Amino acid sequence: MAAETAPPFFAESIVFLAATVVAVPIAKRLGLGSVVGYLAAGAAIGPFGLGFLASGEDVLKIAELGVVLLLFVIGLELDPAKLWRMKRDIFGLGTAQVGLTGLCLFSLATFLDMGNSAALVAGFGLALSSTAFALQILQERGQLSSPYGQRAFGILLFQDISIVPLLAMVALLAPDRGVSSGGDALKEVSIVLAAVAAVILTGRYLISPIFSLLAATRAREVMLSAALLVALGSAGIMHSVGLSMALGAFLAGVLLAESSFRHTLEADIEPFRSLLMGLFFVAVGMSLDFSVLGDNLGFIAAGVVVVMVTKGVFLWALSRVTGSSNSDALRIAVTLPQGGEFAFVLFTAAVGGGILAFETVNLLNAIVILTMLFTPIACLVLDGVAARIKARGVENPSIETFDEATPTVLVIGFGRFGMTVAESLTADGLEITAIDNRPDRISYARKLGYNVFYGDATRSDVLTAAGAGKAALVAMCIENDKVMGRAIDLIREEFPEVKLFCRATDSAHALSLKEKGVDFQIRETFESSLAFGRAALAALGTPTDRIEQIEDKIRQNDLERLEQRLAEKT
């Protein structure tokens, strides 16, 4: 019997998965990080390696969605107020880095008789760093929320914005470009502004109400589809007017950062982001042409050194001048010295405009890929030295890190019981984050000023996004005993160090909680009954000391009964 035809990309998917399963763990074991593993896997299976896959261009078109989703998730972690506080790093430090590094590399390129237009494109293209690469390194090391991680992110964000004027520069430098009228230019600017306004207004006023309606259906797959639609839809709107897709997704994420659905969106997007980011780096590795590398080894090696050293020196110097400690400035310098994915976009546009020759672009692309490959090695070298370097600069107090904003208590379930617990905690100045799965409760609690998000307590990714791993205490205030039991088992497995305080619905539930080893449990009906009895005795004239004796005796009897039942079960 003839075999059925395999689905499209079936064999390619197997090759991709097999290569990453082998290469990534080896790279991680060597301390180089997963990104180097993905690049090595791509180089091995690509057309210039073992030839298992014919071309990385088609893969790259799909994999670029990983960068889009990455920027969307990053945007979810930055509300507009925090973004505004980073304006000095984005528009000050970022502008200085791109401008000075680009001009320096432009001067070096003209010295090599490259031609002014070609040198300008090459210099500023190589001045850009890889947002996907650098953020992956920062996330793997857990440093994205650190002061230097936030400054590095500010620089990367400006670089993403700068791709728009750089592409416009390529169009202006093209020798065969047509002359645009002032009316055409005004029309293009108006279209861009309209697209930005559409994303802002939609994210600000429409998305949260729509998610509230979808959440009421309790259909997780619908919420997942909506999350992808928001991220990719905003990217598509920006792309349609010539802006960066990643920038559009980031803007949508920022607008949803204050939404009650933020943690669920982040958890839903994360698996797709991780897979597509891996595919992106594999596709980049596949484009490394070993024949070009061998024929021009000296030039490419010199280019890698010049680009990484030039960018590193400017990054270190500018970071120091703008207030970073010596240690942080060095870490920024070794995190962002590589070329970026937008360099590929810029160089491709330059080829289409007749500014750069195809052979020159191959050399520049090889330099970009190798700078990516050597960046983790530079980080490892610094790790051996940075611990011995004491920060001598002035710390920048204007940057609030996520670590500083992490809640000390996570409240799960925000009904009447959970709200009362939250009121007690916030009255003592403690910061809390709460999750609930009922949109009506969330809406009411937010009107009262509480930081409540939509989320499922039985999902590890949602708990992680909500800060369970960093919380000092988790208050379980759920009404459903079975849901609470699953959540407790998950928290004990994933976050064993956190303290667990639980609400018990009755004595059987209290017994179950004691068996699970929670740190504290209380029956709401038992305590309210005691309060009721205490008030009744006082109204009937019973002395206060006698009331206290009765209450102590009842508590003692109840504790003995629970311990007896627990002993019988064991």
Disulfide bonds with the S-S distance in Angstrom:
none
